[in-house]
Amino acid sequence: MRKFEYKAVPAPTTGTKAKGVKTTEDRFALSLTETLNEMAEDGWEYVRAETLPCMERKGLTGSQQTYQNILIFRRLEAAAMPLDRTNSRPLTPVTDPEPQAAPEQASDSDQEPVTPRLSSRPPEDGMAPSIRAVED
């Protein structure tokens, strides 16, 4: 089964000025085209545009509902690695050496200190990995 990762990007709200592009519609289309092409260069496939409600603060204590336009992109999880443009293959990730354990401090409990680090478990539901306390 294919697994995708998704990315939401704010849709452009203004047009891009360029030589030969005169009308508002053409400038806006150019801005949208540039956004789509930039995402495609990084391997993202356009899925759809959404208009979603968003609560914003208004004044000191008030709030109001506005609507935000976003563009949804996806790509296969295997393509999540940045490509080496010279060889068109995924770059190997740079891994840091194991973190050194902090020097033990005198404590009243019998528990050993736990060093926080990235968990070796795969992320859940396509979320980014988080730092968890992992006991050895």
C-alpha positions as CSV (number, residue, x, y, z in Angstrom):
1,M,0.0,0.0,0.0
2,R,1.3,3.4,-0.9
3,K,1.9,5.9,1.9
4,F,1.9,9.6,1.3
5,E,3.0,12.6,3.3
6,Y,1.0,15.8,2.9
7,K,1.9,19.4,3.0
8,A,-0.4,22.5,3.2
9,V,0.9,25.8,1.8
10,P,-0.9,29.1,2.0
11,A,-2.2,30.0,-1.4
12,P,-0.8,33.2,-2.9
13,T,-3.0,36.3,-2.2
14,T,-1.3,38.7,-4.6
15,G,-0.1,38.5,-8.1
16,T,3.6,38.6,-9.2
17,K,4.7,41.5,-11.4
18,A,6.7,40.3,-14.5
19,K,7.5,41.7,-17.9
20,G,4.7,41.2,-20.3
21,V,2.2,40.3,-17.6
22,K,-0.3,43.2,-17.4
23,T,-3.7,42.1,-16.0
24,T,-4.5,41.2,-12.4
25,E,-5.7,37.8,-13.5
26,D,-2.4,37.1,-15.4
27,R,-0.3,38.2,-12.5
28,F,-2.3,36.1,-10.1
29,A,-2.0,33.1,-12.4
30,L,1.8,33.6,-12.7
31,S,2.1,33.7,-8.9
32,L,0.1,30.5,-8.5
33,T,2.1,28.8,-11.3
34,E,5.4,29.7,-9.6
35,T,4.1,28.3,-6.3
36,L,3.1,25.0,-8.0
37,N,6.4,24.7,-9.9
38,E,8.5,25.4,-6.8
39,M,6.7,22.6,-4.9
40,A,7.0,20.2,-7.9
41,E,10.7,20.7,-8.0
42,D,10.8,19.2,-4.4
43,G,8.8,16.2,-5.5
44,W,5.4,17.5,-4.3
45,E,2.3,16.7,-6.3
46,Y,-0.6,19.2,-6.2
47,V,-3.8,17.6,-4.8
48,R,-6.3,20.4,-4.3
49,A,-7.1,23.9,-2.9
50,E,-9.1,24.3,0.3
51,T,-10.8,27.3,2.0
52,L,-10.9,26.7,5.7
53,P,-12.2,28.7,8.6
54,C,-9.7,30.2,11.1
55,M,-10.4,32.0,14.3
56,E,-8.3,35.2,14.6
57,R,-7.9,37.6,17.5
58,K,-9.6,40.9,17.1
59,G,-8.6,43.6,19.6
60,L,-7.7,42.6,23.1
61,T,-10.4,40.2,24.0
62,G,-12.4,39.6,20.8
63,S,-12.1,37.1,18.0
64,Q,-13.5,36.8,14.5
65,Q,-13.7,34.0,12.0
66,T,-11.8,34.4,8.8
67,Y,-11.2,32.0,5.9
68,Q,-7.8,30.9,4.7
69,N,-7.0,29.5,1.3
70,I,-4.4,26.7,1.3
71,L,-2.9,24.4,-1.4
72,I,-2.6,20.7,-0.5
73,F,0.4,18.7,-1.9
74,R,1.5,15.1,-1.4
75,R,4.4,12.9,-2.2
76,L,5.3,9.3,-1.6
77,E,7.1,8.8,1.8
78,A,10.0,7.1,0.0
79,A,10.5,10.4,-1.9
80,A,10.8,12.4,1.4
81,M,14.6,12.3,1.2
82,P,16.1,15.3,-0.7
83,L,17.6,14.3,-4.0
84,D,21.2,14.7,-4.9
85,R,20.8,16.7,-8.1
86,T,24.0,15.5,-9.6
87,N,23.2,11.7,-9.4
88,S,19.4,11.9,-9.0
89,R,19.4,9.6,-6.0
90,P,18.3,10.1,-2.4
91,L,21.0,11.6,-0.1
92,T,22.0,9.5,2.8
93,P,21.0,11.1,6.1
94,V,23.8,12.3,8.4
95,T,23.5,10.6,11.7
96,D,24.9,12.1,14.9
97,P,26.8,9.7,17.2
98,E,25.0,8.4,20.2
99,P,24.5,11.2,22.8
100,Q,26.7,10.9,25.8
101,A,24.9,10.2,29.0
102,A,24.9,13.1,31.4
103,P,27.1,12.6,34.5
104,E,25.2,11.1,37.3
105,Q,24.0,13.4,40.0
106,A,23.4,12.4,43.6
107,S,19.7,11.7,44.1
108,D,17.5,10.1,46.7
109,S,15.7,7.8,44.2
110,D,17.0,4.4,43.0
111,Q,16.1,5.2,39.4
112,E,18.8,5.8,36.8
113,P,18.5,9.0,34.7
114,V,16.8,8.7,31.3
115,T,18.5,10.5,28.4
116,P,15.9,12.0,25.9
117,R,16.7,11.2,22.3
118,L,14.8,10.5,19.1
119,S,12.9,7.3,19.4
120,S,13.8,4.4,17.0
121,R,10.0,3.7,16.6
122,P,8.5,4.9,13.3
123,P,6.4,8.0,13.5
124,E,2.6,7.4,14.0
125,D,0.1,8.4,11.4
126,G,2.7,10.1,9.2
127,M,3.7,12.6,11.9
128,A,7.2,13.9,12.3
129,P,9.4,12.0,14.8
130,S,9.3,13.4,18.3
131,I,11.8,13.4,21.1
132,R,10.8,10.8,23.6
133,A,12.6,9.5,26.7
134,V,13.9,6.1,25.8
135,E,15.3,3.7,28.4
136,D,18.2,1.5,27.4
